[in-house]
Amino acid sequence: MHSISEPSVARDVETFSRIHAVETILRVLQRVTGLRIALVARVTSDSWTACAVVDDAGFGLNPGNQLELQATY
């Protein structure tokens, strides 16, 4: 995992951090699915970047963390 480097991705992460309803929606998603982690990600052909995260599983994923797409499959 590494942090974002592209300005457009950083703007997306910042935008989601200002939308207070996103955390509520992610918590509802957790409750409905029974999962302990829920997130919104910006996905490209090469990587995905966490834009908003609720991590009750202790996975360690934070907004702005980026994973290469190959590492997720």
Backbone hydrogen bonds in HBPLUS format (Angstrom, degrees):
<---DONOR---> <-ACCEPTOR-->    atom                        ^
c    i                          cat <-CA-CA->   ^        H-A-AA   ^      H-
h    n   atom  resd res      DA  || num        DHA   H-A  angle D-A-AA Bond
n    s   type  num  typ     dist DA aas  dist angle  dist       angle   num
A0002-HIS N   A0066-GLN O   3.02 MM  64  5.23 160.3  2.06 143.8 150.2     1
A0066-GLN N   A0002-HIS O   2.60 MM  64  5.23 148.0  1.70 156.6 168.2     2
A0010-ALA N   A0006-GLU O   3.07 MM   4  6.36 160.3  2.11 153.6 159.5     3
A0011-ARG N   A0007-PRO O   2.96 MM   4  6.22 150.0  2.05 146.4 154.1     4
A0012-ASP N   A0008-SER O   3.16 MM   4  6.43 151.4  2.25 138.5 145.3     5
A0013-VAL N   A0009-VAL O   3.01 MM   4  6.35 161.1  2.05 155.7 160.0     6
A0014-GLU N   A0010-ALA O   2.98 MM   4  6.17 161.7  2.01 148.3 153.5     7
A0015-THR N   A0011-ARG O   2.84 MM   4  6.03 154.2  1.90 148.4 155.7     8
A0016-PHE N   A0012-ASP O   3.09 MM   4  6.37 164.7  2.12 153.9 156.0     9
A0017-SER N   A0013-VAL O   3.11 MM   4  6.35 146.4  2.23 143.7 153.2    10
A0018-ARG N   A0015-THR O   3.12 MM   3  5.41 143.6  2.26 104.3 114.4    11
A0019-ILE N   A0016-PHE O   3.21 MM   3  5.27 153.4  2.28 102.2 110.0    12
A0022-VAL N   A0019-ILE O   3.16 MM   3  5.84 157.7  2.21 117.9 124.0    13
A0025-ILE N   A0021-ALA O   2.92 MM   4  6.19 161.3  1.96 157.2 162.5    14
A0026-LEU N   A0022-VAL O   2.92 MM   4  6.17 159.5  1.96 154.0 159.5    15
A0027-ARG N   A0023-GLU O   2.90 MM   4  6.13 153.2  1.97 148.6 156.1    16
A0028-VAL N   A0024-THR O   2.95 MM   4  6.22 154.2  2.02 149.4 156.2    17
A0029-LEU N   A0025-ILE O   2.93 MM   4  6.17 157.9  1.98 147.3 153.8    18
A0030-GLN N   A0026-LEU O   2.90 MM   4  6.20 152.1  1.98 144.8 152.1    19
A0031-ARG N   A0027-ARG O   3.00 MM   4  6.24 161.3  2.03 146.9 151.5    20
A0032-VAL N   A0028-VAL O   2.90 MM   4  6.12 160.4  1.93 155.8 160.9    21
A0033-THR N   A0029-LEU O   2.97 MM   4  6.05 160.6  2.00 150.3 155.3    22
A0034-GLY N   A0030-GLN O   2.71 MM   4  5.44 141.1  1.86 148.0 157.2    23
A0056-ASP N   A0036-ARG O   2.78 MM  20  5.08 140.9  1.94 170.3 175.9    24
A0038-ALA N   A0054-VAL O   3.01 MM  16  5.39 153.4  2.08 145.2 153.7    25
A0054-VAL N   A0038-ALA O   2.90 MM  16  5.39 157.6  1.95 167.4 168.8    26
A0040-VAL N   A0052-ALA O   2.89 MM  12  5.13 152.8  1.97 143.0 149.1    27
A0051-CYS N   A0040-VAL O   2.73 MM  11  5.47 169.2  1.74 156.4 158.8    28
A0052-ALA N   A0040-VAL O   3.31 MM  12  5.13 152.5  2.39 137.6 137.6    29
A0042-ARG N   A0049-THR O   2.80 MM   7  5.10 159.7  1.84 148.2 152.2    30
A0049-THR N   A0042-ARG O   2.84 MM   7  5.10 154.5  1.90 138.2 146.3    31
A0044-THR N   A0047-SER O   2.79 MM   3  5.38 170.6  1.79 174.2 176.5    32
A0069-LEU N   A0046-ASP O   2.75 MM  23  5.35 177.9  1.75 132.4 132.1    33
A0048-TRP N   A0067-LEU O   2.92 MM  19  5.56 157.6  1.97 158.0 165.5    34
A0067-LEU N   A0048-TRP O   2.92 MM  19  5.56 165.3  1.94 164.7 167.5    35
A0050-ALA N   A0065-ASN O   2.95 MM  15  5.61 160.1  1.99 168.0 170.1    36
A0064-GLY N   A0050-ALA O   2.70 MM  14  5.46 173.3  1.71 156.7 156.1    37
A0065-ASN N   A0062-ASN O   2.99 MM   3  5.67 164.5  2.01 143.1 145.3    38
A0071-ALA N   A0068-GLU O   2.93 MM   3  5.48 139.9  2.09 114.5 125.1    39
A0072-THR N   A0069-LEU O   3.09 MM   3  5.41 156.6  2.15 109.4 116.7    40
